[in-house]
Amino acid sequence: MGEGLEDILAEHLAVMFCGINPGMAAAAQGHHFAGRSNRFWRTLHLAGFTPEEIRPENDRSILQFRCGLTTVVERPTARADQLSLHEFKAAAAGFEQKVARYSPGFVAFLGKAAYSALSGQREIAWGLQSQKFGGASVWVLPNPSGLNRGFSLEQLVSAYRQLRLAAER
């Protein structure tokens, strides 16, 4: 199993989707959101980002829809809560430079944990944030992990659709 996942990025994307870190299945397969229970690809399609549901092995095709994929922390874990605050802090400067280098319209954090650690804010609301990160507007979305059952598929789709509409403006 390789360490981390390769970024799928290009300059000036509409949205840079930012996972917390790779899951074990994704890292083992070498493709973003490859876990059987992960709802990212289905949510993305149902929210209107893609005309059909992308399969994890075709994750690079997301670029044709002006979206990209990265993670804040490269180390794969079974659960995001296995990461330490130190790992987020160690990744912060490099991650901010990555966002600045690729200059997306939005950087979309999947879950509050990574953005909270990077911004130093304890209270994070869902949706558009008031401060930019690396020059990009910040949007915080519910994490589509199968372990996150606090959000139904319909709630995920609604939240992601709001970002899509904002990115189209």
GIPE-V483598 format. One record per pair of residues at least 24 apart in sequence whose ideal C-beta (glycine too) atoms are under 7 Angstrom apart, sorted by the first residue. I is the first residue (numbers start at 1). J is the second residue. Records with the same first field share a line. If there is no record, write none. Layout:
BEGIN
I=J ; J
END
This chain:
BEGIN
1=27 ; 28
2=27 ; 30
3=74
4=71 ; 74 ; 75 ; 76
5=30 ; 32 ; 71
7=69 ; 70
8=32 ; 59 ; 60 ; 62 ; 63 ; 68 ; 69
9=68 ; 70 ; 102
10=63 ; 68
11=102 ; 103
12=103
13=66 ; 67 ; 68 ; 102 ; 104
14=66 ; 67 ; 104 ; 105 ; 106 ; 167
15=67 ; 104 ; 105 ; 106 ; 108 ; 163 ; 167
16=68 ; 70 ; 99 ; 102 ; 104 ; 107 ; 108
17=67 ; 68 ; 69 ; 108 ; 110
18=70 ; 71 ; 72 ; 107 ; 108 ; 109 ; 110 ; 114
19=71 ; 110
20=71 ; 72 ; 73 ; 80 ; 110 ; 111 ; 113 ; 114
21=71 ; 72 ; 73 ; 74 ; 75 ; 76 ; 77 ; 80 ; 83
22=71 ; 76
23=76
24=76 ; 78
27=76
29=56
31=56 ; 57 ; 59
32=56 ; 59 ; 69
35=146
37=146
38=144 ; 145 ; 146
39=144 ; 146 ; 153 ; 156
40=144
42=153
43=144 ; 153 ; 156 ; 157 ; 160
44=160
46=157
47=157 ; 160 ; 161 ; 164
48=161 ; 164
49=164
68=104
70=98
72=114 ; 118
79=147
80=111 ; 113
85=117
88=114 ; 117 ; 118
92=118
96=133 ; 134
99=133 ; 134 ; 135 ; 136
100=134 ; 135
103=135
104=136
105=136 ; 137 ; 167
106=136 ; 137 ; 139 ; 163 ; 167
107=133 ; 134 ; 136 ; 138
108=139 ; 141 ; 163
109=138 ; 140 ; 141
110=141 ; 143 ; 144
111=142 ; 143
112=140
115=140
126=159
127=162
128=166
139=163
END
